[in-house]
Amino acid sequence: MELLEDGVIAALSAIGLTAVIWVIAGLILHPRRRGTMETIAVIPACGAAEKLEHTVRALTRSRYEEGGFTRIVILDCGLDDEAQKVAQLLCRRNYDVSVCRKEEFLQILE
């Protein structure tokens, strides 16, 4: 019984050590980039915008992993009511995600 307990402890220790080495290697090989210029990812959306949520989530993940841009703007090019609700929910849930109309977009750039 003692041999089994020692084997389980050794296996868990090996798995834990492997996980720690994996995390450290990931931090060294793929560090987050900070201090980039202010850049904006613009998503022109119109109609039902079926892929809007997926696009925003992919850009948010990319922003977190790569740090290439600071804000995400959903450009309303005629969204229907349901897509407007989805866009507003995405703005509430995610940091630095906003919705604007074409007319307001130039003001955001300033």
C-alpha positions as CSV (number, residue, x, y, z in Angstrom):
1,M,0.0,0.0,0.0
2,E,2.9,2.3,0.8
3,L,4.4,1.7,-2.6
4,L,1.2,2.7,-4.3
5,E,1.0,5.9,-2.3
6,D,4.6,6.7,-3.1
7,G,3.9,6.1,-6.8
8,V,0.8,8.3,-6.8
9,I,2.7,11.1,-5.1
10,A,5.6,10.8,-7.6
11,A,3.2,10.9,-10.5
12,L,1.4,14.0,-9.2
13,S,4.8,15.6,-8.5
14,A,6.0,15.0,-12.1
15,I,2.7,16.3,-13.5
16,G,3.0,19.5,-11.3
17,L,6.6,20.1,-12.2
18,T,5.8,19.6,-15.9
19,A,3.0,22.2,-15.6
20,V,5.2,24.7,-13.9
21,I,7.9,24.3,-16.5
22,W,5.3,24.7,-19.3
23,V,4.0,27.9,-17.8
24,I,7.5,29.4,-17.3
25,A,8.5,28.4,-20.9
26,G,5.3,30.0,-22.2
27,L,6.0,33.3,-20.4
28,I,9.6,33.4,-21.7
29,L,8.9,32.4,-25.3
30,H,5.6,34.4,-25.7
31,P,5.7,37.4,-23.4
32,R,2.7,39.9,-23.5
33,R,3.6,43.0,-25.4
34,R,3.0,46.2,-23.5
35,G,3.5,49.8,-24.4
36,T,2.2,49.7,-27.9
37,M,0.7,52.8,-29.6
38,E,-3.0,53.4,-29.2
39,T,-4.6,51.4,-32.0
40,I,-8.3,50.5,-32.7
41,A,-9.8,47.4,-34.2
42,V,-12.9,48.3,-36.2
43,I,-15.6,45.8,-36.9
44,P,-18.1,47.1,-39.6
45,A,-21.4,45.4,-38.8
46,C,-24.7,45.6,-40.7
47,G,-27.9,43.6,-40.8
48,A,-28.2,40.6,-38.5
49,A,-24.4,40.4,-38.0
50,E,-24.4,36.7,-37.2
51,K,-20.7,36.5,-36.5
52,L,-20.4,39.7,-34.4
53,E,-20.1,38.0,-31.1
54,H,-17.5,35.5,-32.3
55,T,-15.5,38.3,-34.0
56,V,-15.4,40.4,-30.8
57,R,-14.4,37.5,-28.7
58,A,-11.7,36.5,-31.1
59,L,-10.3,40.0,-31.1
60,T,-10.5,40.3,-27.3
61,R,-8.5,37.0,-27.0
62,S,-6.0,38.3,-29.6
63,R,-5.7,41.6,-27.7
64,Y,-5.0,39.7,-24.5
65,E,-2.5,37.3,-26.0
66,E,-0.7,39.6,-28.4
67,G,-1.4,43.1,-27.2
68,G,-1.6,44.5,-30.7
69,F,-4.4,47.0,-30.1
70,T,-6.1,48.8,-27.3
71,R,-9.8,49.2,-28.3
72,I,-12.4,47.4,-30.3
73,V,-15.1,49.5,-32.0
74,I,-18.2,48.0,-33.5
75,L,-19.1,50.3,-36.4
76,D,-22.9,50.3,-36.8
77,C,-23.6,50.2,-40.5
78,G,-27.3,49.5,-40.1
79,L,-27.7,46.8,-37.5
80,D,-31.1,45.4,-36.9
81,D,-32.7,45.4,-33.4
82,E,-31.5,42.0,-32.3
83,A,-27.9,42.7,-33.4
84,Q,-28.0,46.1,-31.6
85,K,-28.9,44.2,-28.4
86,V,-26.0,41.8,-28.9
87,A,-23.6,44.7,-29.6
88,Q,-24.7,46.5,-26.4
89,L,-24.3,43.3,-24.4
90,L,-20.8,42.9,-25.8
91,C,-20.0,46.4,-24.7
92,R,-21.1,45.8,-21.2
93,R,-19.2,42.6,-20.8
94,N,-15.9,43.5,-22.4
95,Y,-13.5,46.2,-21.5
96,D,-12.8,48.8,-24.2
97,V,-15.4,47.6,-26.6
98,S,-17.8,50.3,-27.9
99,V,-20.5,50.7,-30.5
100,C,-20.8,53.8,-32.7
101,R,-22.5,55.0,-35.9
102,K,-20.5,56.0,-38.9
103,E,-21.0,59.7,-38.0
104,E,-19.6,59.2,-34.5
105,F,-16.6,57.2,-35.7
106,L,-14.5,60.3,-36.7
107,Q,-15.0,61.7,-33.2
108,I,-13.6,58.6,-31.6
109,L,-10.5,58.9,-33.7
110,E,-9.7,62.3,-32.3
